[in-house]
Amino acid sequence: MKRFIIITVFLLLLALVCVGIVGFNILRDNGIKQFFATMKPPAATVSTVIARPSNWTPGIEAIGTVNAVRGVDLTVETTGIVKDILFHANQKVAADVVLLQLDDAVEKADLAAQKAQAASDQAALTRALELQRRGVGTDATLDAARAAATASAAQVNKLQAVLDQKQLAAPFNGTVGIPRIDIGQYLAPGNSVVTLQDLDTMRVDFTVPEQQLPLLKIGQTVRIGGSVADMPFAGSIRGIDPKIDPASRLVSIRGEVANPEGRLTPGQFVQIRVELPEENNVISVPQTAVTSSLYGDFVFVVVPAKPAEGGAAAPAKPDDQKTGAEKPAGDAAKPQADASKPASDTAKSADNAAKPADNAQKPAEAGQQPALVLSQVFVKLGRRNNGMVEIPEGLKAGDQVVTAGQNRLFNGMSVAVDNTIDPTKSANKQVQQ
């Protein structure tokens, strides 16, 4: 009998333990499910910008090449041996300054001999004129002497021109490049010696589609730079080709820009923007705010959460419901039950009854911000300029648009706005500020 009782008790205890373990597991699983079902992800921190109507400067963007307004590769006109190089690389030279001297010993000797002959012929002409004045000379002798003197003078000028060709002079003010010859080298006509470029004023040649030709005119502002975001040089349009290339349907445009610091170099590849008349009341946002997908382009707009979405009106706990529903009635009955107490105690009870209402008003008085969520808005994109994109449809003035972190966001997500960090600036600049 004792054994039976012991076995029975043991089995009961074992059953209770099993039931307890199973019940604990069921309660644990239900608790985990309930936790994850009611758990809300933490609010993501984003930076935003307010969409406001602003002035918009449309433009035509293109790619072009920079050249000097005056630039030439200098060559020699005659043959000869390089005797002296009178310049060095990147030297600024004035017009008519001699840059190169070829060996001119033979030409100098020929010129000296011809000058002597010209002097002799001029003396003969002087004698013939004197004899003619005295009446003892003939007209034939005078004409021969005059022809010989004229021919000798012309020959002197010719030899002087040949001698001048042994020198290479700068045709205008500019900067010379690297010498392409050496002393002692034999040069033939057409051999390139050095490039000469006037870097004070540059011209830029580019092409635009024929559809944009009606928007262009002489004198419009042209901005030039290494990238669309950095265009420090400003000039103007100086020429528009009246003919459209039938093969490419492009029209050639030429602009001029001042280059006082010499930062632009002939042959340089540049980005070009022709500025068009300014427009008003255009809504634009940073290009980083726009996300492209298969369904279209969209932005995230920060809006106040609705009570059901933001958790501002979360369901009350059972204990809270009792406290909120029953406690006022109990507190209201206390003054009647304690009517014999002093008036001060009655006032304290009234104050205690009013505390829930005061506590309910404290969050609003403390300046707490309402919960914020994201709303996905599909937009229509327009023109782009300096990192901004025009939004003709989809946004209205005053919308708070997210500018960074869109890859981890989704529609209806809770967010917190932090605009202390500007995503358009580098981290080093923001630390210095």
KOLTI-697855 format. One line per 4 residues: number of its first residue (from 0); their letters; for each residue x, y, z of C-alpha. Coordinates in Angstrom, 2 decimals, m for minus. Example, Ala and Ser with C-alpha at 12.3 -4.5 7.8 and 13.67 -1.06 7.14 Angstrom:
0> as> 12.30:m4.50:7.80  13.67:m1.06:7.14
END
This chain:
0> mkrf> 0.00:0.00:0.00  2.85:2.33:0.83  4.53:1.56:m2.46  1.33:2.27:m4.32
4> iiit> 0.93:5.60:m2.56  4.56:6.54:m3.23  4.26:5.62:m6.89  1.00:7.55:m7.20
8> vfll> 2.47:10.63:m5.55  5.53:10.39:m7.77  3.41:10.11:m10.88  1.30:13.07:m9.80
12> llal> 4.41:15.15:m9.16  5.83:14.09:m12.51  2.57:15.02:m14.24  2.53:18.39:m12.49
16> vcvg> 6.13:19.05:m13.57  5.32:18.12:m17.17  2.21:20.27:m17.16  4.22:23.12:m15.67
20> ivgf> 6.93:22.79:m18.29  4.40:22.63:m21.12  2.46:25.55:m19.69  5.62:27.58:m19.26
24> nilr> 6.62:26.94:m22.86  3.14:27.88:m24.09  3.13:31.06:m22.04  6.66:31.90:m23.19
28> dngi> 5.82:31.38:m26.86  2.65:33.43:m26.52  4.58:36.16:m24.74  7.22:36.24:m27.47
32> kqff> 4.54:36.36:m30.17  2.72:39.11:m28.35  5.96:41.08:m27.89  6.93:40.93:m31.54
36> atmk> 3.36:41.54:m32.67  3.11:44.76:m30.67  6.77:45.83:m30.96  7.42:48.89:m33.09
40> ppaa> 10.81:49.52:m34.71  12.77:52.46:m33.32  12.40:55.76:m35.11  15.03:56.28:m37.83
44> tvst> 16.95:59.55:m37.82  16.75:61.47:m41.09  17.64:64.91:m42.40  15.01:66.92:m44.22
48> viar> 14.46:70.07:m46.23  11.34:72.16:m46.62  10.08:72.43:m50.20  9.56:76.11:m50.91
52> psnw> 8.94:78.06:m54.13  12.16:79.76:m55.20  13.80:81.44:m58.15  15.01:79.02:m60.80
56> tpgi> 17.67:79.74:m63.40  17.22:77.24:m66.25  20.13:76.52:m68.54  21.51:74.48:m71.39
60> eaig> 24.35:72.17:m70.44  26.98:70.99:m72.89  30.56:69.78:m73.19  33.23:71.81:m74.96
64> tvna> 36.89:72.49:m75.53  38.83:75.58:m74.50  41.19:77.35:m76.90  43.07:80.61:m76.76
68> vrgv> 41.57:83.51:m78.70  45.03:83.98:m80.24  47.18:80.90:m80.43  49.59:79.56:m83.05
72> dltv> 52.42:77.09:m83.51  55.39:79.12:m84.75  57.51:77.83:m87.64  60.51:79.14:m89.60
76> ettg> 60.22:80.43:m93.18  63.66:79.42:m94.45  66.32:76.80:m93.95  69.18:77.19:m91.54
80> ivkd> 71.10:76.00:m88.51  69.78:77.00:m85.05  72.27:79.50:m83.66  70.52:80.78:m80.54
84> ilfh> 67.28:80.11:m78.63  66.17:83.32:m76.93  63.26:82.06:m74.82  62.43:79.44:m72.21
88> anqk> 59.29:77.41:m71.48  56.25:79.27:m70.12  57.84:82.66:m70.64  55.57:85.61:m71.30
92> vaad> 56.80:87.52:m74.33  55.76:90.76:m76.03  54.97:91.21:m79.69  57.95:91.40:m82.13
96> vvll> 60.39:89.93:m79.57  62.96:87.67:m81.28  62.59:84.06:m80.11  64.98:82.18:m82.41
100> qldd> 68.12:83.08:m84.37  69.37:80.99:m87.29  72.90:81.14:m88.69  72.91:84.21:m90.96
104> avek> 76.59:84.75:m91.74  76.16:84.23:m95.51  73.14:86.52:m95.71  74.95:89.25:m93.79
108> adla> 77.90:89.07:m96.21  75.63:89.21:m99.24  73.79:92.16:m97.76  77.05:94.04:m97.08
112> aqka> 78.25:93.47:m100.66  74.94:94.59:m102.07  74.90:97.71:m99.91  78.35:98.60:m101.33
116> qaas> 77.09:98.07:m104.85  74.02:100.19:m104.11  76.23:102.98:m102.82  78.32:102.82:m106.02
120> dqaa> 75.24:102.91:m108.23  73.86:105.85:m106.25  77.15:107.76:m106.77  77.02:107.03:m110.50
124> ltra> 73.46:108.35:m110.57  74.57:111.52:m108.80  77.35:112.10:m111.39  74.97:111.46:m114.27
128> lelq> 72.58:114.03:m112.86  75.41:116.57:m112.53  76.56:116.00:m116.12  72.99:116.27:m117.31
132> rrgv> 72.66:119.58:m115.45  75.82:120.90:m117.15  74.55:119.80:m120.56  77.37:117.38:m121.31
136> gtda> 75.52:114.13:m120.35  73.08:112.16:m122.42  69.64:111.05:m121.43  70.56:107.40:m122.03
140> tlda> 73.42:107.59:m119.57  71.17:109.19:m116.95  68.43:106.58:m117.41  70.94:103.73:m117.12
144> araa> 72.41:105.18:m113.94  68.94:105.69:m112.42  67.89:102.11:m113.25  71.08:100.67:m111.78
148> atas> 70.63:102.65:m108.53  66.98:101.58:m108.22  67.85:97.92:m108.83  70.65:98.01:m106.27
152> aaqv> 68.33:99.53:m103.62  65.71:96.89:m104.31  68.32:94.15:m104.04  69.39:95.54:m100.66
156> nklq> 65.78:95.35:m99.44  65.51:91.79:m100.69  68.67:90.64:m98.93  67.50:92.44:m95.77
160> avld> 64.22:90.50:m95.90  66.15:87.24:m96.38  68.28:88.15:m93.38  65.16:88.90:m91.31
164> qkql> 63.82:85.44:m92.11  66.74:84.02:m90.15  64.99:85.33:m87.03  61.69:84.10:m85.55
168> aapf> 59.72:86.84:m83.75  56.51:86.67:m81.66  53.53:87.95:m83.70  51.59:89.01:m80.55
172> ngtv> 51.79:89.08:m76.77  51.47:85.67:m75.19  53.08:82.74:m73.39  55.47:80.42:m75.17
176> gipr> 55.59:76.70:m74.60  58.37:74.13:m74.49  61.04:74.55:m77.22  60.83:71.84:m79.85
180> idig> 64.29:72.47:m81.30  67.88:72.44:m80.08  70.93:74.57:m80.83  72.76:73.28:m83.91
184> qyla> 69.68:71.62:m85.36  68.98:72.06:m89.07  65.53:73.47:m89.72  63.52:73.40:m92.93
188> pgns> 60.58:75.66:m93.76  57.48:74.54:m91.85  59.36:72.95:m88.93  57.48:73.73:m85.68
192> vvtl> 59.58:75.65:m83.16  57.27:76.50:m80.27  53.62:77.24:m79.50  52.54:80.77:m78.55
196> qdld> 49.23:81.24:m76.71  47.53:84.38:m75.46  45.96:83.11:m72.21  44.30:86.35:m71.10
200> tmrv> 41.12:85.60:m73.03  39.89:82.12:m73.91  37.25:80.89:m76.28  35.18:77.77:m75.78
204> dftv> 33.62:75.82:m78.65  30.68:73.48:m78.04  27.57:72.15:m79.75  23.90:71.98:m78.75
208> peqq> 20.92:70.15:m80.30  18.99:72.01:m82.96  15.86:72.03:m80.74  17.66:74.36:m78.30
212> lpll> 18.88:76.80:m80.95  15.88:79.19:m80.58  16.81:79.65:m76.89  20.29:80.99:m77.68
216> kigq> 21.38:84.47:m78.67  24.56:86.53:m78.82  25.61:87.91:m75.45  24.00:85.27:m73.21
220> tvri> 25.95:84.34:m70.09  28.05:81.19:m70.30  29.51:79.46:m67.25  32.52:77.17:m67.57
224> ggsv> 34.13:74.74:m65.15  35.55:71.29:m64.62  32.20:69.91:m63.42  28.54:70.90:m63.28
228> admp> 28.85:71.66:m59.55  31.94:73.88:m59.96  31.74:76.55:m62.67  33.86:79.51:m61.52
232> fags> 34.34:81.13:m64.95  31.74:83.34:m66.59  31.73:84.62:m70.16  29.32:85.26:m72.99
236> irgi> 28.32:83.83:m76.36  30.23:85.48:m79.23  29.19:83.38:m82.19  26.42:81.03:m83.33
240> dpki> 26.95:79.01:m86.49  24.08:79.78:m88.89  24.25:76.25:m90.31  23.15:73.05:m88.53
244> dpas> 25.26:69.99:m89.17  22.96:67.67:m91.17  24.83:64.57:m89.98  24.62:65.18:m86.22
248> rlvs> 21.78:67.76:m86.06  23.96:69.90:m83.83  24.80:73.59:m84.07  28.23:74.99:m83.17
252> irge> 28.46:77.74:m80.55  31.49:79.81:m79.54  31.86:81.72:m76.29  34.58:83.88:m74.77
256> vanp> 35.68:84.04:m71.15  38.33:86.06:m69.35  41.24:84.07:m67.93  43.29:86.56:m65.90
260> egrl> 44.78:83.93:m63.56  45.60:81.48:m66.34  43.61:78.63:m64.80  42.13:77.63:m68.15
264> tpgq> 44.46:75.88:m70.58  44.02:75.57:m74.37  42.69:72.16:m75.30  41.09:71.63:m71.89
268> fvqi> 37.85:69.65:m71.58  35.18:71.65:m69.72  31.53:71.54:m68.70  29.46:74.43:m70.07
272> rvel> 26.15:75.91:m68.98  24.30:78.60:m70.90  22.06:80.49:m68.47  18.51:81.27:m69.60
276> peen> 16.15:83.89:m68.13  15.24:83.36:m64.46  11.86:81.86:m63.48  9.93:82.43:m60.22
280> nvis> 7.88:80.18:m57.89  9.53:76.92:m58.87  9.53:74.09:m56.32  12.81:72.19:m56.27
284> vpqt> 14.51:69.72:m53.92  18.04:68.29:m53.71  18.68:65.48:m56.14  19.61:63.22:m53.17
288> avts> 15.97:63.35:m52.05  14.68:61.59:m55.17  14.64:57.80:m55.46  14.06:56.10:m58.80
292> slyg> 12.29:52.75:m59.11  10.50:50.63:m61.70  7.25:52.30:m60.71  8.54:55.85:m61.04
296> dfvf> 10.41:58.52:m59.10  9.36:59.22:m55.53  10.34:61.08:m52.38  9.63:60.53:m48.69
300> vvvp> 7.64:63.28:m46.98  7.61:63.56:m43.19  4.06:63.95:m41.83  2.56:63.83:m38.30
304> akpa> 1.44:60.35:m37.34  m2.22:59.57:m36.91  m3.24:58.41:m33.40  m3.56:54.79:m34.51
308> egga> m0.24:54.88:m36.38  1.99:56.98:m34.20  1.10:55.36:m30.89  m0.09:58.62:m29.33
312> aapa> m3.41:56.99:m28.49  m2.14:53.50:m27.62  m4.70:51.19:m25.98  m4.73:51.46:m22.19
316> kpdd> m3.85:48.59:m19.94  m6.62:46.88:m17.90  m5.23:48.41:m14.70  m5.12:51.83:m16.31
320> qktg> m8.69:51.48:m17.45  m9.76:50.72:m13.97  m7.76:53.56:m12.61  m9.16:55.95:m15.20
324> aekp> m12.77:54.79:m14.99  m13.23:53.89:m11.37  m10.84:56.16:m9.55  m12.68:59.41:m10.36
328> agda> m15.90:57.87:m9.00  m14.13:56.74:m5.86  m12.49:60.12:m5.45  m15.82:61.81:m6.03
332> akpq> m17.39:59.66:m3.26  m14.66:60.43:m0.77  m15.79:63.99:m0.05  m19.26:62.69:0.86
336> adas> m17.91:59.92:3.07  m15.51:62.30:4.75  m17.85:65.23:5.12  m16.83:65.53:8.76
340> kpas> m13.21:66.25:7.79  m11.99:69.84:7.63  m12.49:71.86:4.50  m8.77:71.77:3.81
344> dtak> m8.84:67.99:3.53  m11.80:68.26:1.20  m9.86:70.67:m1.00  m6.90:68.28:m1.05
348> sadn> m9.20:65.53:m2.25  m10.50:67.79:m5.00  m6.93:68.57:m6.00  m6.12:64.87:m6.13
352> aakp> m9.19:64.32:m8.30  m8.00:67.01:m10.68  m4.43:65.65:m10.95  m5.18:63.14:m13.73
356> adna> m6.42:65.95:m15.94  m3.37:68.04:m15.09  m1.07:65.11:m15.84  m2.84:64.59:m19.15
360> qkpa> m2.05:68.17:m20.10  1.62:68.09:m19.08  2.97:66.54:m22.31  1.36:69.25:m24.40
364> eagq> 2.58:71.96:m22.02  6.10:70.48:m21.97  6.38:71.01:m25.73  6.61:67.38:m26.76
368> qpal> 6.63:66.96:m30.54  4.03:64.68:m32.14  5.23:61.40:m33.61  6.42:61.62:m37.22
372> vlsq> 6.05:59.03:m39.96  7.00:58.80:m43.62  4.68:59.12:m46.57  5.89:57.91:m49.97
376> vfvk> 4.97:60.45:m52.65  5.50:59.84:m56.37  6.70:62.95:m58.19  7.37:64.16:m61.70
380> lgrr> 10.91:65.38:m62.30  11.79:68.44:m64.33  15.00:70.28:m65.04  18.18:69.97:m63.00
384> nngm> 20.54:72.68:m61.89  23.42:72.80:m59.42  22.41:69.70:m57.48  18.72:70.61:m57.42
388> veip> 15.86:69.07:m59.40  12.59:70.73:m60.31  9.37:69.07:m59.10  6.48:70.26:m61.30
392> eglk> 4.03:67.69:m59.89  3.72:65.76:m56.63  4.90:68.23:m53.98  3.45:71.41:m52.57
396> agdq> 5.03:74.28:m50.73  5.80:73.44:m47.09  6.30:69.68:m47.51  9.13:68.32:m45.38
400> vvta> 11.17:66.09:m47.71  13.79:63.56:m46.60  17.18:64.25:m48.19  19.32:61.35:m46.94
404> gqnr> 18.97:57.71:m45.89  16.15:56.65:m48.25  17.56:53.16:m48.80  16.55:52.00:m45.31
408> lfng> 13.18:53.76:m45.17  9.71:52.56:m46.04  6.23:54.00:m46.18  4.69:54.60:m42.74
412> msva> 7.99:54.25:m40.84  8.50:56.30:m37.68  11.30:58.84:m38.01  13.07:61.53:m36.03
416> vdnt> 14.31:64.64:m37.80  17.90:65.78:m37.18  19.10:68.58:m39.46  22.34:69.30:m37.59
420> idpt> 24.20:67.33:m40.27  23.99:68.54:m43.84  24.46:65.60:m46.26  25.48:68.00:m49.05
424> ksan> 28.66:68.99:m47.16  31.69:66.91:m46.31  32.27:65.75:m42.74  35.46:67.80:m42.41
428> kqvq> 33.68:71.09:m43.23  30.90:70.38:m40.74  33.41:69.61:m37.97  35.21:72.90:m38.62
432> q> 31.94:74.81:m38.46
END
